[in-house]
């Protein structure tokens, strides 16, 4: 699944529908405008992959997304790289 440039609460339901049950790779490279809904979507993608015995891979995660996931304490759970020191 390729995430769009915007993934906020307003898009959450549609993105969840697009997620599908068999997503194993999420491309977050274009994600620029997002909120905690994007993190929740990634957690749901991880849950679905794990339910099938698979591991979710997130490609192209920008530093802001990694930092938000870190603030929620789920960066390692999502397999995101450690945020670089500013």
N, C-alpha and C positions, 0 to 999 in steps of 0.2 A: 504494500500500500504506500502510495506517495501522499504525504500530507500537503495540503495547500499552504499558501502564504499566511492565511489566517485560520486559527483554530481557537476560538473562544467559546464561551457558553452558548452564544447564538448559533454556532455551527455544530455543537456537540452531538445532538441527536442524529443529524445527517452523517456526520463522520462515523458515528457508532454503527449506523446501518451499512456504511461502505466498508467497515473494517472486515467483515466476513469472519467465518469461523476458522479459516485455514491460513491466516496471515502469520508469517514467520519473520518477515522483514518489513520494517517501516522506514521509509526514506523521509527524514525530517529536514533535508537540506534547504528547502524553500521556506520553511516555517520562519516567519518574521514577527507576526502579531499573534500572541497567544496568551493564555492565562492558565490557571490550574486545571482547566478542562482538558488541555492537551496532555498534561501529566496523567490525569485520570484515564484518558483514552489509551495512553501507552500502558498503563497498569492493566487495563482490561485486555489489551492485546497480549500482554504477558500471561495473564490468567488463562486466556483461551489457548495459547500455545502450550502452556504447561499441562492443561487438561488433556492434550493430545500427546504428551510426552516430548514436546519440542521446546526449543529455546528461542525466545524472541531476540532478534537483532535489530538495533536501531542505528541506521546509517545517517551521517551528516548532521548530527545534533550540534546546534550552535551553542556557544558558551552560556548564553542566557537560559536556554532550556536545561542545560546541565545544572546550572546554578539553582534554578527553580526546583528541580528534582532533588537537589542536595538539601535545600531548605526544608523540604517535606520529608527528608530522610529516606528517599527511595532511589537515589542515583545508583547505588550499588545493586539494588534489587533489579533495576532496569538495565544493568550492564553498561551504564554510561561511563565515559572516561572521567577521571578526576578533573575537576575544574582547575585550570592553571591559576597560579597566584597572580593577582593584579599588580 
